[in-house]
Amino acid sequence: MNSPIHMYSEVPPTKQRNREEKFRKAKNVPFWHMVADIVFPMMIKNRFHAAMCKGKENLDKRDKRFATIFYVNHNNWWDGIWGYYIIYFILKKQKLRLRFMIEEMNRFPLFQYVGCFPINKKSPQSAIKSLNYAVTTLDKPDIGFWLFPQGIIRPPHYRPEIFQSGLAFMAEKAIEKYGGINLVPVANSFMFLRQDRPEIVCEIGEPKTYTVPDIDRKDFTHKIQKEFENFLDNHDLQISKGNFEGYHYEFKQKLHWWRAIEQKLKSIGIKEENE
């Protein structure tokens, strides 16, 4: 049996494989969005018992003159699909258009048509090309850019948070070109709670709008990184206490028949004890 010791790597996949990747500009094609709107929710609801979210009303506080970058913890395979679900279903009233960088997008070229584009970390030059393009997509206030500032998948609860410089680069350039940018932290947890299937717990933080162009990227990265770590720690702490105040279910599956029978038997037992 293979050892799980190398499950996580500090080296990005495109650098490991040392392959060139065709660059594709992000598009929003209605037909492929229709397909994604069917397939992605089906995938999520087939695997998870429920999803709950807190803080989506915070998006009303953003400066609607500028685009928004959602910066998110990256711990598993579902993060990107869940990001699509958040933008187009949970935050549907905000009418945002997703932009999303995907490493090794040559394996999923159709994602180009639902707002995605590739980032190749084989070399700094290739990565900068994608980041420069990413900045050009922030020109409209209805853009919701989904970003994993860690740059690679980290284990759940990994500490300390380590951000690469991409978020600071994009924020600085967006301020210079468009006058400002909204940054919104998002914490996602995929976990077992009280059911036989895992659940998704999502917390959307309060937006911060930046309009001052003279950003020191190193200091800015350190500041945002530390704030995000505190945000994640509090998110985890509240879950560990069983405190779900402020959360609302975005979907919740019916219990499987054996779980429904179990719940019924429990309720009968409780009723008999109280009589």
C-alpha positions as CSV (number, residue, x, y, z in Angstrom):
1,M,0.0,0.0,0.0
2,N,1.3,3.5,-0.9
3,S,2.4,5.7,2.0
4,P,0.5,9.0,2.5
5,I,3.6,10.7,3.7
6,H,3.9,12.8,0.4
7,M,0.2,13.7,0.3
8,Y,1.1,17.5,0.5
9,S,3.9,19.2,-1.3
10,E,5.4,22.6,-1.2
11,V,6.1,22.5,-4.9
12,P,3.2,23.6,-7.1
13,P,1.9,20.9,-9.6
14,T,2.9,22.8,-12.7
15,K,6.4,23.2,-11.5
16,Q,6.6,19.5,-10.6
17,R,5.4,18.4,-14.0
18,N,7.5,21.1,-15.8
19,R,4.9,21.4,-18.6
20,E,3.9,24.4,-20.7
21,E,0.3,25.2,-20.6
22,K,-1.8,27.0,-23.2
23,F,-3.1,30.3,-21.9
24,R,-6.8,30.7,-22.2
25,K,-8.7,33.9,-21.4
26,A,-11.7,33.7,-19.1
27,K,-15.1,33.9,-20.7
28,N,-18.7,33.6,-19.6
29,V,-20.6,31.5,-22.0
30,P,-24.3,31.0,-21.1
31,F,-24.5,27.5,-22.4
32,W,-21.6,26.3,-20.3
33,H,-22.9,28.2,-17.2
34,M,-26.2,26.4,-17.7
35,V,-24.3,23.1,-17.7
36,A,-22.2,24.1,-14.6
37,D,-25.3,25.3,-12.8
38,I,-26.7,21.7,-13.1
39,V,-23.6,19.7,-12.6
40,F,-21.8,21.4,-9.8
41,P,-24.8,21.6,-7.4
42,M,-25.6,18.0,-8.2
43,M,-22.0,17.0,-7.3
44,I,-22.0,18.9,-4.0
45,K,-25.4,17.7,-2.9
46,N,-24.6,14.1,-3.8
47,R,-21.5,14.2,-1.5
48,F,-22.6,16.4,1.4
49,H,-25.5,16.2,3.8
50,A,-25.9,20.0,4.1
51,A,-24.2,23.3,3.7
52,M,-24.6,26.3,6.0
53,C,-23.3,29.8,5.6
54,K,-22.8,32.9,7.8
55,G,-22.1,36.4,6.8
56,K,-23.4,36.7,3.2
57,E,-25.1,39.9,4.2
58,N,-21.6,41.4,4.6
59,L,-21.3,41.7,0.8
60,D,-23.8,44.6,1.0
61,K,-21.1,46.6,2.8
62,R,-18.6,46.4,-0.1
63,D,-17.9,49.5,-2.2
64,K,-19.9,48.7,-5.3
65,R,-17.7,50.9,-7.5
66,F,-14.9,48.3,-7.4
67,A,-14.4,44.6,-8.1
68,T,-14.2,42.1,-5.2
69,I,-11.4,39.6,-4.4
70,F,-12.6,36.7,-2.1
71,Y,-9.5,35.2,-0.5
72,V,-10.1,31.7,0.8
73,N,-8.4,28.8,2.6
74,H,-7.4,26.0,0.2
75,N,-7.6,22.6,1.9
76,N,-9.2,20.1,-0.5
77,W,-10.5,19.2,-4.0
78,W,-13.9,20.7,-3.5
79,D,-12.8,24.3,-2.9
80,G,-13.1,25.5,-6.5
81,I,-16.5,23.9,-7.2
82,W,-17.8,25.2,-3.8
83,G,-16.5,28.7,-4.8
84,Y,-18.6,28.5,-8.0
85,Y,-21.6,27.5,-5.9
86,I,-21.1,30.4,-3.5
87,I,-20.9,33.0,-6.2
88,Y,-23.8,31.8,-8.4
89,F,-26.1,30.4,-5.8
90,I,-25.5,31.6,-2.2
91,L,-24.6,35.2,-3.4
92,K,-26.9,35.1,-6.4
93,K,-28.6,38.4,-5.5
94,Q,-25.2,40.1,-5.7
95,K,-25.1,39.2,-9.5
96,L,-21.3,38.7,-9.5
97,R,-19.3,37.1,-12.3
98,L,-16.7,34.6,-11.2
99,R,-13.0,34.9,-12.1
100,F,-10.8,32.1,-10.9
101,M,-7.2,31.0,-11.6
102,I,-6.7,27.2,-12.0
103,E,-3.4,25.4,-12.0
104,E,-3.1,22.7,-14.6
105,M,-6.2,24.0,-16.4
106,N,-5.1,22.1,-19.5
107,R,-6.8,19.1,-17.8
108,F,-10.1,21.1,-17.6
109,P,-10.2,23.4,-20.6
110,L,-14.0,23.8,-20.6
111,F,-13.6,25.8,-17.3
112,Q,-12.5,28.7,-19.5
113,Y,-16.1,29.2,-20.4
114,V,-17.3,29.7,-16.9
115,G,-14.9,32.4,-15.9
116,C,-11.6,30.5,-15.3
117,F,-8.1,30.9,-16.7
118,P,-4.8,29.1,-16.1
119,I,-1.8,29.9,-13.9
120,N,1.4,28.2,-14.7
121,K,3.9,28.3,-11.8
122,K,6.6,26.5,-13.8
123,S,8.5,29.9,-13.8
124,P,8.1,33.3,-12.3
125,Q,7.6,34.8,-15.8
126,S,4.6,32.4,-16.5
127,A,3.0,33.2,-13.1
128,I,3.4,37.0,-13.6
129,K,1.7,36.6,-17.0
130,S,-1.4,35.1,-15.3
131,L,-1.3,37.7,-12.5
132,N,-1.2,40.6,-15.0
133,Y,-4.1,39.1,-16.8
134,A,-5.9,38.6,-13.5
135,V,-5.6,42.4,-12.8
136,T,-7.3,43.2,-16.2
137,T,-10.3,41.1,-15.1
138,L,-10.9,43.4,-12.1
139,D,-12.1,46.3,-14.3
140,K,-15.8,45.8,-13.6
141,P,-17.5,46.1,-10.1
142,D,-19.5,42.9,-10.7
143,I,-16.4,40.7,-10.7
144,G,-16.0,38.3,-7.9
145,F,-12.5,36.9,-8.0
146,W,-12.0,33.7,-6.1
147,L,-8.4,33.5,-4.9
148,F,-6.4,31.0,-2.8
149,P,-3.5,33.2,-1.6
150,Q,-1.6,30.2,-0.2
151,G,-1.0,29.1,-3.8
152,I,-1.1,25.4,-3.0
153,I,-3.4,23.0,-1.1
154,R,-2.5,22.9,2.6
155,P,-3.7,20.4,5.2
156,P,-6.8,21.5,7.2
157,H,-6.0,23.8,10.1
158,Y,-2.4,24.3,8.8
159,R,-0.6,27.0,10.7
160,P,0.9,29.5,10.3
161,E,-1.0,30.8,7.3
162,I,1.5,31.5,4.5
163,F,0.4,33.8,1.7
164,Q,2.3,34.2,-1.6
165,S,2.6,37.7,-3.0
166,G,-0.2,37.4,-5.6
167,L,-3.0,38.9,-3.5
168,A,-0.9,42.0,-2.7
169,F,0.2,42.3,-6.3
170,M,-3.4,42.2,-7.6
171,A,-4.6,44.6,-5.0
172,E,-1.9,47.2,-5.7
173,K,-2.4,47.0,-9.5
174,A,-6.2,47.2,-9.2
175,I,-6.0,50.3,-7.0
176,E,-3.6,51.9,-9.5
177,K,-5.7,51.1,-12.6
178,Y,-9.3,51.2,-11.3
179,G,-9.1,53.3,-8.1
180,G,-9.8,50.6,-5.5
181,I,-10.6,47.0,-4.7
182,N,-12.7,45.1,-2.1
183,L,-11.1,42.2,-0.2
184,V,-13.3,39.7,1.5
185,P,-12.1,36.7,3.6
186,V,-13.9,33.4,3.4
187,A,-13.4,30.4,5.7
188,N,-14.6,27.0,4.5
189,S,-14.7,23.9,6.6
190,F,-15.7,20.4,5.2
191,M,-16.4,18.2,8.2
192,F,-18.6,15.5,9.8
193,L,-21.0,17.0,12.4
194,R,-24.1,15.0,13.5
195,Q,-24.9,13.1,10.3
196,D,-23.5,10.2,8.3
197,R,-22.2,12.4,5.6
198,P,-20.0,15.5,5.8
199,E,-21.3,19.0,5.9
200,I,-19.9,22.4,4.6
201,V,-19.6,25.3,7.0
202,C,-18.8,28.6,5.3
203,E,-18.2,32.0,6.9
204,I,-18.0,35.1,4.8
205,G,-16.1,38.0,6.5
206,E,-16.6,41.7,6.3
207,P,-15.2,43.5,3.2
208,K,-12.4,45.9,3.4
209,T,-12.0,48.5,0.6
210,Y,-8.5,49.7,-0.3
211,T,-8.0,52.8,-2.4
212,V,-4.5,54.0,-1.4
213,P,-2.1,53.0,-4.1
214,D,1.2,53.1,-2.2
215,I,1.1,49.5,-0.9
216,D,4.2,47.8,0.4
217,R,3.6,44.3,-0.8
218,K,5.6,42.6,1.8
219,D,4.0,44.5,4.7
220,F,0.5,44.2,3.2
221,T,0.9,40.5,2.7
222,H,2.0,40.0,6.3
223,K,-0.9,42.1,7.6
224,I,-3.6,40.4,5.5
225,Q,-2.1,37.0,6.3
226,K,-2.2,37.5,10.0
227,E,-5.8,38.9,9.9
228,F,-6.9,35.9,7.9
229,E,-5.3,33.5,10.3
230,N,-7.2,35.1,13.2
231,F,-10.4,34.9,11.2
232,L,-9.9,31.2,10.5
233,D,-8.9,30.5,14.1
234,N,-12.1,32.1,15.4
235,H,-14.1,30.3,12.8
236,D,-12.7,27.0,14.0
237,L,-13.1,27.9,17.6
238,Q,-16.8,28.6,17.3
239,I,-17.4,25.3,15.5
240,S,-15.4,23.5,18.2
241,K,-17.8,25.0,20.8
242,G,-20.8,24.0,18.8
243,N,-21.7,27.6,18.3
244,F,-23.5,28.0,15.0
245,E,-25.3,31.3,15.8
246,G,-25.8,33.3,12.6
247,Y,-25.5,30.4,10.2
248,H,-28.3,29.4,7.8
249,Y,-28.7,26.3,5.8
250,E,-28.2,26.8,2.1
251,F,-29.3,23.2,1.5
252,K,-30.1,20.2,3.7
253,Q,-30.7,16.7,2.5
254,K,-33.4,14.4,3.7
255,L,-32.2,11.7,6.0
256,H,-31.5,8.3,4.5
257,W,-34.2,5.8,5.5
258,W,-32.0,4.2,8.1
259,R,-31.2,7.5,9.7
260,A,-34.9,8.4,9.6
261,I,-35.7,5.2,11.4
262,E,-33.0,5.9,14.0
263,Q,-34.4,9.4,14.7
264,K,-37.9,7.9,15.0
265,L,-36.7,5.3,17.5
266,K,-34.9,7.9,19.5
267,S,-38.0,10.1,19.7
268,I,-40.1,7.2,20.9
269,G,-37.5,6.4,23.6
270,I,-37.5,10.1,24.8
271,K,-41.3,10.2,24.8
272,E,-41.5,7.0,27.0
273,E,-38.9,8.4,29.5
274,N,-41.0,11.6,29.9
275,E,-44.3,9.8,30.5
